[in-house]
Amino acid sequence: MKNDEWETYEAKEEDKAFEHLTKTLQQIEDARVVYIDDFIPEGEEESGQTKYFEEALGDGNVKLILGPKRYYATVKLPSRTVLEGQGMELTTIQTPDHAPSYEWTVSVKDKDNGAEYIAVRHLSLDGNRRRGVEPAGGSRSSCLTFHGVKYGWVNNVFAYNSTLHGFDVTSTGLDYHYGGDGTVDSGPSQYVWIDGCKATDWIDDGFTTHHSEYITISNCYAYEPNSRGNANGIEIDDGSRHVLLSNNYSMGCYGGIEIKAHANSSAANNVHILGHISREDTRSYNFRHIGHHTGDDPDSKRPIILRLLISYRCIQTKKGGSRTIQIPVLL
């Protein structure tokens, strides 16, 4: 199959997946709609709200609506769930002060087997890193993590004050897969769309993907991480496949976009970047496979990510003006 034929095939498959997702979410909303405030007793301590989210969500097949207020919980989503607030920065879920370092603000309920048909929209997530915790390693400690989610949609969500990542789309299990170059993890997330979201004040990456496929990140804004030390706005990491980054914006990061892998994992491939704007990032983009080749290896200078870009335009704005970078297609 030629490149253009493959790209057309991919687009059709993703269109069908999104159509299937929207129909299923409508079925969920028609089946059962509940309000979290009906489950939380009046005067309940802020630190004890997690159990009420568990009660409201049950085994899934539910749309859970949150009010315009701040909640204190770690929320675990079962399959067939819509989690909806009243708007970014109107509704906030905050990781409680007593939560251990490994907790997520929002994640799936069954991290070993994943989930299907998940939507999170119109709210903010406060990772509460300043409660005095450090990243617990692997896929832990982020504001929102999808472990092995098939058909997921994240829209109009603001993630901040994270102990690790703002948003992470990864495979099942708590630890990232490092099975060697040429291998990928089982249980990938598939057909996940993150659209119109923001991330700031994170430790590692604002948006990241691992060992997952058919992922779209569009119209998102990653800015001002906690530190510029390898803190990337968007990072497409180990084993990621068939990823589209469209019309995103990064500011004040180490890398606006980084596409890479660690030495003991497969490099991301078939990544398409369209219309990224990078402002005051240390690097607008960075492509690498860490430690994969030695300096004496004749392959050390060859491109490590094949069929990476259909087109990529980065506008890097500095005090002295702006410049546009056009990178050719890698085949």
C-alpha positions as a printed Julia matrix, in Angstrom:
331×3 Matrix{Float64}:
   0.0    0.0    0.0
   1.41   3.42  -1.0
   1.81   6.21   1.52
  -1.14   8.27   0.28
  -3.35   5.16   0.19
  -2.33   4.28   3.73
  -3.07   7.82   4.94
  -6.53   7.7    3.35
  -7.17   4.32   4.96
  -6.11   5.68   8.37
  -8.35   8.72   8.06
 -11.35   6.57   7.17
 -10.71   4.24  10.09
 -10.43   7.13  12.54
 -13.6    8.73  11.16
 -15.47   5.47  11.68
 -14.07   5.14  15.2
 -15.13   8.66  16.14
 -18.6    8.17  14.72
 -18.89   4.95  16.73
 -17.71   6.75  19.88
 -20.2    9.61  19.55
 -23.11   7.21  19.03
 -22.09   5.15  22.06
 -21.7    8.23  24.28
 -25.19   9.32  23.3
 -26.48   5.89  24.32
 -24.76   6.28  27.69
 -26.26   9.73  28.25
 -29.7    8.44  27.33
 -29.36   5.47  29.71
 -28.46   7.06  33.06
 -27.65  10.61  34.15
 -26.73  11.33  37.79
 -25.49  14.35  39.72
 -22.58  14.02  42.12
 -24.07  16.58  44.5
 -26.97  14.19  45.1
 -24.44  11.72  46.56
 -22.35  14.03  48.76
 -24.06  14.77  52.11
 -24.31  18.4   53.1
 -21.4   19.39  55.29
 -19.26  16.42  54.28
 -15.55  16.97  54.81
 -13.7   17.95  51.69
 -11.13  15.18  52.11
 -13.72  12.4   52.03
 -15.42  12.73  48.67
 -13.74   9.92  46.73
 -16.19   7.29  48.02
 -19.16   9.3   46.77
 -17.72   9.41  43.27
 -17.32   5.63  43.44
 -20.94   5.26  44.49
 -22.22   7.58  41.78
 -20.2    5.93  39.0
 -21.01   2.37  40.02
 -20.1   -0.09  37.29
 -20.4    2.46  34.53
 -22.95   3.1   31.81
 -23.5    6.5   33.4
 -23.14  10.22  32.75
 -21.97  11.9   35.96
 -22.54  15.66  36.11
 -20.52  17.87  38.46
 -21.49  21.32  39.72
 -19.62  24.65  39.42
 -17.44  24.05  42.47
 -14.25  22.35  43.69
 -14.32  18.66  44.59
 -11.65  16.75  46.52
 -11.31  13.21  45.2
  -9.37  10.71  43.14
 -11.84   9.58  40.49
 -11.67   6.11  38.9
 -13.75   5.72  35.75
 -15.33   2.39  34.72
 -16.15   1.64  31.11
 -18.99   3.51  29.44
 -18.67   6.68  31.51
 -19.11  10.38  30.77
 -17.62  12.73  33.39
 -18.85  16.26  32.76
 -18.36  19.56  34.59
 -19.82  23.01  34.03
 -16.74  24.41  32.34
 -13.0   24.69  32.53
 -12.06  26.56  35.73
 -15.68  26.5   36.92
 -15.68  22.84  37.95
 -12.46  21.51  39.52
 -11.47  18.1   40.86
  -8.49  18.33  43.2
  -6.38  15.43  44.41
  -6.89  15.42  48.21
  -4.08  16.4   50.58
  -3.96  12.89  52.07
  -3.69  11.06  48.71
  -0.48   9.03  48.24
   2.05  10.13  45.65
   1.07   7.47  43.11
  -2.54   8.64  42.78
  -4.1   10.27  39.73
  -6.72  12.97  39.87
  -8.73  11.08  37.2
  -7.9    7.65  35.8
  -9.65   4.46  34.75
 -10.92   2.0   37.34
  -9.33  -1.16  35.92
  -5.76  -0.29  34.97
  -4.79  -3.9   34.25
  -7.52  -4.45  31.67
  -8.33  -0.94  30.54
 -11.72   0.53  29.68
 -13.96   1.43  26.75
 -16.02   4.49  25.88
 -14.76   7.15  28.27
 -15.41  10.88  27.96
 -14.08  13.6   30.27
 -15.08  17.18  29.51
 -15.64  20.74  30.7
 -13.65  20.8   33.93
 -10.26  21.42  35.55
  -7.96  18.94  37.29
  -5.71  20.12  40.12
  -3.01  17.51  40.81
  -2.17  19.21  44.13
   1.54  18.49  43.79
   2.26  21.03  46.49
   0.87  18.71  49.14
   4.5   17.55  49.34
   4.77  14.48  47.11
   7.21  13.33  44.41
   6.49  11.33  41.22
   5.95   7.67  42.1
   7.32   6.3   38.82
   5.82   4.64  35.76
   2.41   5.89  34.69
   1.49   7.11  38.15
   1.06  10.61  39.61
  -0.56  12.49  36.72
  -3.71  14.6   36.5
  -5.44  12.41  33.89
  -4.2    9.04  32.67
  -5.96   6.68  30.25
  -4.66   3.12  30.74
  -5.7    0.97  27.81
  -8.73   3.04  26.86
 -10.43   2.15  23.6
 -12.58   5.01  22.33
 -11.8    7.95  24.6
 -12.58  11.63  24.33
 -11.13  14.44  26.45
 -12.5   17.89  25.68
 -12.15  21.3   27.33
 -10.11  20.04  30.32
  -7.45  22.07  32.15
  -4.75  20.07  34.0
  -2.35  21.86  36.35
  -0.14  21.44  39.42
   0.62  17.85  38.36
   3.18  15.63  40.08
   4.18  14.17  36.67
   2.09  14.71  33.5
  -0.96  16.75  32.73
  -2.43  14.16  30.32
  -1.1   10.66  29.63
  -2.51   8.17  27.1
  -0.83   4.85  27.74
  -1.27   1.08  27.72
  -2.57  -1.12  30.52
  -0.54  -1.68  33.68
   1.14   0.78  36.0
   4.7    0.63  34.66
   5.75   1.64  31.17
   6.86  -1.14  28.86
  10.61  -1.39  28.16
  10.74  -4.71  26.32
  13.35  -3.68  23.78
  13.42  -1.96  20.42
  10.9   -3.49  18.02
   8.42  -4.48  20.74
   5.21  -2.81  21.88
   3.13  -3.28  24.97
  -0.13  -5.19  25.07
  -3.37  -3.4   25.91
  -2.77  -0.11  24.06
  -5.12   2.83  24.25
  -6.78   3.22  20.85
  -8.87   5.91  19.19
  -8.4    8.62  21.8
  -9.0   12.27  20.98
  -7.79  15.09  23.25
  -9.18  18.39  22.01
  -9.27  21.95  23.32
  -7.35  21.18  26.52
  -4.69  23.03  28.52
  -1.79  21.95  30.74
   0.52  24.01  32.93
   2.76  23.66  36.0
   3.59  19.98  35.4
   6.86  18.17  36.19
   7.59  16.06  33.07
   5.23  16.54  30.1
   2.03  18.46  29.55
   0.63  15.88  27.11
   2.21  12.47  26.49
   1.48   9.11  24.87
   3.02   5.65  25.36
   2.47   2.35  23.51
  -0.87   3.47  22.11
  -2.25   4.1   18.65
  -4.66   6.24  16.65
  -4.32   9.2   19.0
  -5.26  12.77  18.1
  -4.22  15.83  20.12
  -5.69  19.0   18.66
  -6.2   22.65  19.58
  -4.38  22.17  22.88
  -2.16  24.54  24.85
   0.84  23.47  26.96
   2.63  26.28  28.76
   4.94  27.18  31.64
   5.88  23.83  33.24
   7.29  23.73  36.76
  10.8   23.57  35.28
  12.37  23.71  31.83
  14.53  20.68  32.61
  13.27  18.3   29.9
   9.71  19.4   30.53
   8.05  19.1   27.13
   4.76  20.55  26.04
   3.78  17.48  24.01
   5.82  14.29  24.06
   5.03  11.31  21.83
   6.97   8.59  23.61
   7.83   4.89  23.54
   5.84   2.7   21.18
   3.31   5.34  20.12
   1.85   4.77  16.65
  -0.39   6.68  14.24
  -0.54   9.97  16.12
  -1.89  13.26  14.78
  -0.92  16.57  16.41
  -2.98  19.37  14.94
  -3.0   23.11  15.64
  -1.45  22.96  19.1
   0.46  25.69  20.95
   3.36  25.47  23.4
   5.07  28.21  25.39
   7.96  28.31  27.85
   8.74  24.58  27.64
  12.02  22.74  27.11
  10.64  21.2   23.92
   7.43  22.35  22.31
   7.11  18.88  20.81
   9.39  15.91  21.49
   9.02  12.62  19.62
  11.27   9.93  21.02
  11.86   6.63  22.75
  14.16   5.37  25.45
  16.98   3.05  24.42
  15.1   -0.04  25.62
  11.86   0.69  23.81
  10.52   1.24  20.29
  10.57   4.74  18.83
   7.3    6.46  18.07
   6.31   6.16  14.42
   3.86   7.53  11.9
   3.47  10.85  13.73
   1.91  13.74  11.83
   2.31  17.34  13.0
   0.22  20.07  11.44
   0.39  23.74  12.34
   2.18  23.77  15.69
   3.01  27.15  17.24
   6.04  27.25  19.56
   6.68  30.39  21.59
   9.71  30.89  23.84
  10.42  27.15  24.08
  14.07  26.13  24.45
  13.53  23.89  21.42
  10.53  24.02  19.14
  10.85  20.31  18.37
  13.13  17.43  19.29
  13.36  13.96  17.7
  15.53  11.31  19.36
  15.97   7.69  20.39
  17.9    7.94  23.63
  21.1    5.89  23.67
  19.97   3.75  20.76
  23.14   4.11  18.67
  26.72   4.59  19.71
  28.94   7.23  18.17
  30.8    4.6   16.14
  27.63   3.11  14.69
  27.26   4.15  11.02
  23.5    4.29  11.6
  23.86   6.82  14.39
  23.03   9.78  12.17
  20.13   8.32  10.26
  16.52   9.39  10.97
  15.11   7.23  13.75
  11.44   7.91  13.14
  10.25   6.96   9.68
   7.26   8.48   7.9
   7.18  11.07  10.64
   5.78  14.19   9.05
   3.38  14.97   6.3
   3.9   18.64   7.01
   5.14  20.58  10.0
   5.13  24.29  10.45
   6.42  25.85  13.63
   6.25  29.54  14.36
   8.75  30.39  17.06
   8.18  33.82  18.53
  10.97  35.65  20.32
  11.44  39.21  21.49
  13.27  40.02  18.27
  10.48  38.79  16.03
   9.33  35.49  14.64
  10.51  32.86  12.21
   8.79  30.03  10.41
  10.41  26.64  10.07
   9.33  24.24   7.34
  10.63  20.68   7.71
  10.52  18.29   4.74
   8.75  14.96   4.72
  10.75  12.04   6.13
  10.08   8.79   4.27
